[in-house]
Amino acid sequence: MALISKVKTWWENHECNVKNSVDILHVSLSVKPKWLTKKVLVNGTEVEFILDSGAQISCISEVTWKNIGSPKLTGVPCKGRSFTGNEFSMLGSFMASVEVDESKQVLVTHVTSEKLNLFGLPWIIEVENKLGYPIVSSIKKSEEPIKVLEIEKAQSKISEIVNKLAVQFKKVFEPGLGHCTKMKAHLYMKPGVSPVFVRARPVPIGVKDAIEKELSRLSEIGAIKPIEFANWAAPILAIKKANGKTRVCMDYSTGLNNAIELDRHPLPKPSEIWAEIHGSKVFSQLDLRDAYLQIELDEQSKKVACINTHKGLFEVQRLPFGVKSAPGIFQRLMDKLISGIPGVFAYLDDLIIVSKNIEDHKVQLFEIFDRIEKWGLKIQLEKCNFFKEKLKFLGHIVSKSGIEPDPEKKKKISELTRPRDVKELKSFMGTINYYGRFVSEMHKYRGPLDKLLKKEVKWEWGQDQEKAFQSVKKVLNSDLMLTHFDPELEIIVTADASNYGVGAVISHKFPNGKEKVIEYASKSLNDAEKNYSQIEKEGLALVFAVQKFHKMLFGRKFILRTDHKPLLAIFGKNKG
């Protein structure tokens, strides 16, 4: 224990200086030493480490990182140096599940381009504290020399913060299902409804094992429990997720969803979130593990949310994905969770934290993690990002420079083939509506496409539609960037009209005289509006613009701009 005491004393004397120094202790190789090695489970994969109590970080090689599944990395990539002065890349860090003997903890792990798996001082302290005895007795010696690392100041500071988060809020990162302590979900039944019991559906052979494995997992974590009788029962669906795993979904469209009231708690609009993050330079993202399942159903709701499977009946214990009230119930919880914490936004189980600097970000992270822990919730590490300069959120890339469409989404749009019927066209138009805020004069592109969506119009894909379709795909696949809304900057609203529709743009004028777009908007004209005179269409465009950007304009002075001179005679500065 004397060794542990010395290590702790050294760490306590040096911990406060880590963020101001890039010096990492190292040893001379003038005499080739025998290095101590130990096999450790990292995210369930066995990795052999070299032990060094003189190293201020623990790290794995890039090859090892890929072998354990390439977990998402936190921090900005930077350069490091070995004790010999050779430069190499520090790729970032992540929170790893580290299992040493009887100790299993979530610890900060750095990734380096060097061929090095290093068990450094922070891990030694945490593991020995958990085990209660030195780990030296359980390790072996190796003849291989070690290269100990240096990291940049900013990266060291970030790593220190993430390490403290991992230590202080261990329960938040532990495996298993969270259990919300603040509420239980209640499904409100419509008056006079009768129970609906649906038989189990046949299971395809190809997914049978995956379904049974998922049912076992859900049962083990307490999300469902086997029962012998139920008045209500819904079948299940097997859905293949992006990561290759199978998700078991309860198909409540067979009866329960028609029998319960919809929870109408509003989901936040992405545009409302974008308007709040101006000036932010540091971004983190949290993802709740099995999000909805962290909320327990009350006893009455458990009785109606049962499922019928080829393995028998199960009573669902937690809020299931597939109940039409689930999004509203869950969003209400998230809104309460983040209430009063500046710079924290939630869209269902996707949380984003934005700050102007690292120090503010640290305060926000500790505050939200403290609340998450007290509320009994848990975080899924694999989908979290910490201290990023930019990140993906709600189909967009968010950074200090502004907002742009996710490149992966843009690529998928560019690969779309032309719609074959109204259903496919509606799907494409939904994408246009979502990303239309990035495209100027969208109203000029979409007119021929909107025409085919009218009930009285026969489906006939012609040259006008093909031209509009290709034009929209091309413009959506170009470089698109919108600036953040800043209430301190001058606002300019511009409107325009065409034969097909009206368009608007809200911009900022910066001190250097440059204008940058905050958002575009457009809409097609209906048949009555198409009969308006041009001056009426231009006036309609102005009204549309002010109404569309109401939240950013109300209570503020702004410039309303049009290129239609007759309107200036009506709305000019000399007119009442």
VENVEN-V902082 format. One record per helix or strand. SS is the DSSP state (a for helix, b for strand). FROM is the first residue (numbers start at 1). LEN is the number of residues. If there is no record, write none. Layout:
# VENVEN-V902082
SS_FROM_LEN + SS_FROM_LEN
This chain:
# VENVEN-V902082
a_2_19 + b_35_8 + b_45_7 + b_59_3 + a_62_6 + b_74_1 + b_78_4 + b_87_14 + b_103_10 + b_118_2 + a_121_11 + a_136_3 + b_140_3 + a_153_16 + a_170_4 + b_185_1 + b_189_1 + b_197_1 + a_205_16 + b_224_4 + b_233_2 + b_236_5 + b_246_5 + a_252_3 + a_256_4 + b_260_1 + a_270_5 + b_282_7 + a_291_4 + b_296_2 + a_299_6 + b_307_3 + b_312_5 + b_318_1 + a_326_13 + b_344_4 + b_350_6 + a_358_17 + b_379_1 + a_381_3 + b_385_4 + b_390_4 + b_396_4 + b_402_4 + a_407_8 + a_422_17 + a_442_10 + a_463_14 + b_482_1 + b_490_8 + b_501_9 + b_515_10 + a_527_4 + a_534_15 + a_550_4 + b_559_3 + a_565_7
